[in-house]
């Protein structure tokens, strides 16, 4: 799949594309509907289809101190967009220049002259341009001036409310990964490089793979039944994981620490993806290591039952 930067010239073979335009971070049911409409339209006319995203997220540009909220990395999005059937992923590099681009210039100069887009599909509430000066109606009118047709996908409703990234984030913060997975159509997953830690898990018989959480949204701290995937081999694993600051040990350090059942290999330096399936309990500090180990045994048994 082609990985495109909006600042670069588009290959001639990708000009005249239909583009799904939005942020599409979580790529939930609503995002998938926008992408599907763009891909179907492109195929009907024999055109390439492109799914766009913004990186960094506009919120991060305007509110650099905002708590982490990302649901996917660019690499994860690229895989999701490819699986959806798109020809390419286009990354709008969101910086001061793009933030200062007017709605008129965004459509005429960027989408029209620079990218040579033939059609655009957005959500009905999509806004764009400096100070959010553009909406769907403006996209339609500006697009007509430069030969770009614009269409809007209707919201995907669920329990009388539109599916949104906010609903996914709320579910994860509340410790409900199953609700998040229902809206995403897959479990929420954190991807990272396994790092060396202080070996506390190994000392008590539960060696864990230590992963930094980086820019991902923080799900509710606690213990989860998880699955893991080693990206280099595709090997699938089952386990239990703690995400949080490890109140049992000093100093506090925020980590994702999965313990995989029946696995004894070396994961240091490997990139793995950990998917959250069931919330088991919140983080807690125990009176002794023995009490902690007894609880971990119960957690692992419950996780095995839930993942069976």
Order of alpha helices (4+ residues) and beta strands (2+ residues): beta-beta-alpha-beta-alpha-alpha-beta-alpha-beta-alpha-beta-beta-beta-alpha-alpha-beta-alpha-beta-beta-beta-beta-beta-alpha
